[in-house]
Amino acid sequence: MALRQTRTPTPPRRAPALLRPALAALAVVFTLITLSTLSACEERPPPARGFVPRYEEPDAADRDSAGFLKRRRLSETVTADLNAYVDVPHRVVVVARSCAGEGSGYDPVARRIELCYDDLAEDRALFEAADGRPADEPLAGVVRETLYHEAGHALIDALGLPDEGDRAEEDAADRFAQLMLLRGDAPQGEEALLAAARAYDLAAAADPEPDPSDEHAPSAARAESHRCAVYGATPAHHPTLAAPSRTHCPATWPAARDAWIRDLDRLLRR
């Protein structure tokens, strides 16, 4: 049997007695600086202008939708895209919250966009009932389209564009969402618009009688507007969208896009 060897433990090295007070003082200073830095980061005020994302604590029923939004960072992605494209002269808070059925929207008095967790749950239910599979991807597209639509209202407000009626403003906000999602060459924007179009189709099928008090176009009309924009932007990429009713789209979409760009001229980042 081998004999076990035991080692005499080496005593820890300690700083000379004369240096210990100085080192202790340095440790205190370092701690204070660290706490001060962390406090400054926590108390940093939001930007004075531009779109600023924020989350409110969800109701218990909305926790899954809130978690989905935060994991996907959809509000952060959309607000960053908006701020890179336009310079809004004031702050517009984009807050995700539980709305208890009030619906997402833009408040011009508070300059605040509200994205409702409960709207996400409704859209998810529509997609999953129709397709029988998880709806994360189409739901992400619908959220992006919704945020850009509400940003369109915020920009109409910031620009002081003429009031042509509620329906005209809602149509213009839809066209702004189309502009933002079709600006680049990436297919994700087209997919988002087509997902939103399908959500409108499903909503129309679930409730075929439009609400006469709703200032938006009927859901079926909004779905067709999005498909027309996607087809009109790149007809060769979407042969399956070609239809006699869309022969005008390659001409009407650029006209709608350019009208928004002209209105945005003084806010565009060069």
Legacy VTK file of the C-alpha trace (Angstrom):
# vtk DataFile Version 3.0
C-alpha trace
ASCII
DATASET POLYDATA
POINTS 270 float
0.000 0.000 0.000
1.441 3.354 -0.990
1.883 5.863 1.757
-0.252 8.973 1.405
1.780 12.094 1.257
0.494 15.234 2.903
1.677 18.657 1.975
2.138 21.451 4.389
-0.137 24.187 3.028
1.625 27.301 1.811
0.415 30.311 3.780
-1.299 32.942 1.577
0.839 35.855 0.554
-0.195 39.070 2.165
0.713 42.590 1.285
3.187 44.285 3.579
1.529 45.886 6.553
2.420 49.406 5.375
0.573 48.898 2.060
-2.621 47.427 3.471
-4.374 50.745 4.301
-3.561 52.116 0.835
-4.866 48.989 -0.891
-8.032 49.081 1.179
-8.563 52.719 0.208
-8.078 51.858 -3.474
-10.636 49.061 -3.178
-13.160 51.503 -1.698
-12.511 54.032 -4.492
-12.876 51.337 -7.157
-16.165 50.168 -5.633
-17.540 53.713 -5.511
-16.550 54.352 -9.122
-18.169 51.098 -10.226
-21.399 51.837 -8.359
-21.436 55.374 -9.716
-21.014 54.102 -13.281
-23.785 51.533 -12.873
-26.072 54.152 -11.367
-25.382 56.528 -14.255
-26.227 53.794 -16.749
-29.467 52.984 -14.962
-30.513 56.644 -14.747
-29.532 57.598 -18.301
-32.492 59.567 -19.724
-34.102 58.391 -22.968
-33.170 60.198 -26.184
-34.870 63.547 -26.678
-35.918 62.661 -30.232
-36.631 59.638 -32.362
-38.500 56.393 -31.776
-37.763 54.837 -28.373
-38.861 51.262 -27.477
-40.200 50.429 -24.043
-41.935 47.455 -22.416
-44.527 47.432 -19.673
-45.039 44.476 -17.382
-47.688 42.245 -18.964
-50.861 40.941 -17.379
-50.659 37.247 -16.532
-52.577 36.280 -19.689
-50.126 38.212 -21.889
-46.814 36.861 -20.598
-46.225 34.553 -23.568
-46.764 37.382 -26.060
-44.507 39.710 -24.075
-41.805 37.059 -23.951
-42.073 36.515 -27.700
-41.651 40.238 -28.390
-38.626 40.527 -26.133
-36.925 37.406 -27.478
-37.363 38.538 -31.066
-36.426 42.178 -30.253
-39.021 43.309 -32.782
-39.616 46.730 -31.248
-35.870 47.365 -31.078
-35.360 46.307 -34.708
-38.192 48.442 -36.064
-37.320 51.554 -34.045
-33.656 51.285 -35.069
-34.711 51.029 -38.719
-36.995 54.055 -38.389
-34.331 56.134 -36.651
-31.807 55.270 -39.358
-34.243 56.444 -42.049
-35.884 59.540 -40.552
-34.942 62.165 -37.960
-38.093 62.858 -35.964
-37.834 66.217 -34.134
-39.289 64.841 -30.895
-39.453 61.594 -28.957
-42.036 58.959 -29.917
-42.258 56.219 -27.288
-43.096 52.783 -28.690
-44.496 50.908 -25.718
-45.545 47.260 -25.640
-48.247 46.699 -23.050
-51.379 44.834 -22.039
-54.306 46.753 -23.518
-57.313 44.684 -22.398
-58.740 44.661 -25.914
-58.268 48.362 -26.721
-56.101 47.605 -29.754
-52.716 48.895 -30.880
-52.602 52.537 -31.934
-50.916 55.938 -31.907
-51.739 58.659 -29.387
-50.851 62.063 -30.932
-51.235 63.925 -27.624
-48.750 61.693 -25.777
-46.738 60.994 -28.967
-46.880 57.360 -28.056
-47.321 54.163 -30.068
-48.941 51.308 -28.169
-48.378 47.727 -29.289
-50.789 45.425 -27.490
-49.679 42.049 -26.228
-53.276 40.809 -26.510
-53.345 41.648 -30.241
-50.438 39.242 -30.723
-52.341 36.462 -28.984
-55.335 37.002 -31.276
-53.214 36.961 -34.435
-51.338 33.871 -33.269
-54.628 32.079 -32.650
-55.864 32.940 -36.169
-52.699 31.640 -37.842
-52.432 28.470 -35.779
-56.098 27.590 -36.198
-55.778 27.970 -39.972
-52.383 26.305 -40.433
-52.132 23.852 -37.549
-48.533 24.772 -36.757
-46.607 27.312 -34.670
-47.009 30.839 -35.997
-43.838 32.583 -34.794
-42.645 33.664 -38.247
-45.896 35.097 -39.642
-46.616 36.679 -36.272
-43.241 38.460 -36.323
-44.138 39.815 -39.769
-47.503 41.091 -38.540
-45.844 42.850 -35.591
-43.387 44.611 -37.887
-46.182 45.721 -40.221
-48.225 46.978 -37.259
-45.340 49.009 -35.830
-44.549 50.605 -39.179
-48.239 51.399 -39.704
-48.422 53.184 -36.347
-45.135 54.949 -37.103
-46.834 56.238 -40.251
-49.416 57.961 -38.047
-46.621 59.402 -35.888
-44.907 60.824 -38.975
-48.117 62.282 -40.374
-48.396 64.043 -37.009
-44.740 65.159 -36.968
-44.947 66.496 -40.527
-48.249 68.280 -39.945
-49.692 66.794 -43.116
-53.181 67.991 -44.102
-56.093 66.188 -42.461
-57.869 64.388 -45.265
-60.054 62.261 -43.007
-59.582 59.178 -40.864
-59.848 56.664 -43.714
-57.315 58.568 -45.851
-54.853 58.681 -42.949
-55.233 54.961 -42.273
-54.599 54.187 -45.951
-51.536 56.448 -45.881
-50.228 54.668 -42.763
-50.610 51.335 -44.578
-48.608 52.735 -47.481
-45.881 53.875 -45.079
-45.641 50.317 -43.731
-45.296 49.130 -47.320
-42.577 51.702 -47.989
-40.518 50.622 -44.983
-40.875 46.895 -45.631
-40.111 47.140 -49.360
-37.183 49.593 -49.123
-34.428 46.991 -49.198
-33.777 43.922 -51.301
-34.146 41.474 -48.395
-37.145 39.161 -48.803
-38.090 39.486 -45.120
-39.980 42.720 -45.812
-42.053 41.141 -48.563
-42.733 38.141 -46.327
-43.873 40.453 -43.520
-46.330 42.259 -45.794
-47.688 39.002 -47.168
-48.051 37.632 -43.625
-49.976 40.768 -42.644
-52.139 40.384 -45.766
-52.957 36.818 -44.759
-53.776 37.937 -41.219
-56.250 40.433 -42.688
-57.753 37.674 -44.831
-58.164 35.429 -41.792
-59.685 38.277 -39.785
-62.136 38.983 -42.610
-63.117 35.308 -42.764
-63.629 35.186 -38.995
-65.729 38.374 -38.991
-67.063 38.986 -42.514
-69.160 42.048 -41.593
-66.866 45.108 -41.351
-67.406 47.369 -38.356
-68.975 50.567 -39.794
-67.326 52.624 -37.047
-63.819 51.376 -37.954
-61.824 54.088 -39.716
-59.593 51.479 -41.407
-60.362 49.993 -44.785
-62.059 46.585 -44.598
-59.586 43.812 -43.831
-59.928 42.261 -47.300
-59.091 45.611 -48.922
-56.025 46.061 -46.718
-54.842 42.560 -47.629
-55.170 43.357 -51.324
-53.325 46.674 -50.895
-50.335 44.844 -49.405
-50.296 42.213 -52.146
-50.532 44.922 -54.805
-47.524 46.715 -53.283
-45.446 43.522 -53.132
-46.307 42.605 -56.698
-45.924 46.168 -57.975
-42.473 46.560 -56.404
-40.989 43.480 -58.141
-43.480 41.792 -60.524
-40.886 39.326 -61.849
-40.267 37.973 -58.336
-43.929 37.189 -57.708
-45.545 35.508 -60.704
-48.043 33.810 -58.397
-49.406 37.252 -57.475
-50.049 38.186 -61.111
-53.773 38.689 -61.736
-55.916 40.879 -64.000
-56.912 42.922 -60.947
-53.252 43.743 -60.276
-52.099 44.880 -63.714
-52.076 48.478 -62.421
-49.850 47.696 -59.408
-46.431 48.137 -61.130
-47.476 51.736 -61.849
-49.481 52.631 -58.749
-47.008 51.273 -56.201
-44.050 53.487 -57.261
-46.378 56.508 -57.297
-47.538 55.768 -53.731
-43.954 55.163 -52.589
-42.644 58.386 -54.139
-45.474 60.439 -52.632
-44.417 59.332 -49.143
-40.745 60.008 -49.863
-41.601 63.550 -51.002
-43.581 64.171 -47.825
-40.706 62.840 -45.708
-38.056 64.921 -47.480
-37.228 67.278 -44.592
-36.947 64.409 -42.116
-34.949 61.970 -44.245
-31.415 61.189 -43.134
-29.053 61.796 -46.031
LINES 1 271
270 0 1 2 3 4 5 6 7 8 9 10 11 12 13 14 15 16 17 18 19 20 21 22 23 24 25 26 27 28 29 30 31 32 33 34 35 36 37 38 39 40 41 42 43 44 45 46 47 48 49 50 51 52 53 54 55 56 57 58 59 60 61 62 63 64 65 66 67 68 69 70 71 72 73 74 75 76 77 78 79 80 81 82 83 84 85 86 87 88 89 90 91 92 93 94 95 96 97 98 99 100 101 102 103 104 105 106 107 108 109 110 111 112 113 114 115 116 117 118 119 120 121 122 123 124 125 126 127 128 129 130 131 132 133 134 135 136 137 138 139 140 141 142 143 144 145 146 147 148 149 150 151 152 153 154 155 156 157 158 159 160 161 162 163 164 165 166 167 168 169 170 171 172 173 174 175 176 177 178 179 180 181 182 183 184 185 186 187 188 189 190 191 192 193 194 195 196 197 198 199 200 201 202 203 204 205 206 207 208 209 210 211 212 213 214 215 216 217 218 219 220 221 222 223 224 225 226 227 228 229 230 231 232 233 234 235 236 237 238 239 240 241 242 243 244 245 246 247 248 249 250 251 252 253 254 255 256 257 258 259 260 261 262 263 264 265 266 267 268 269
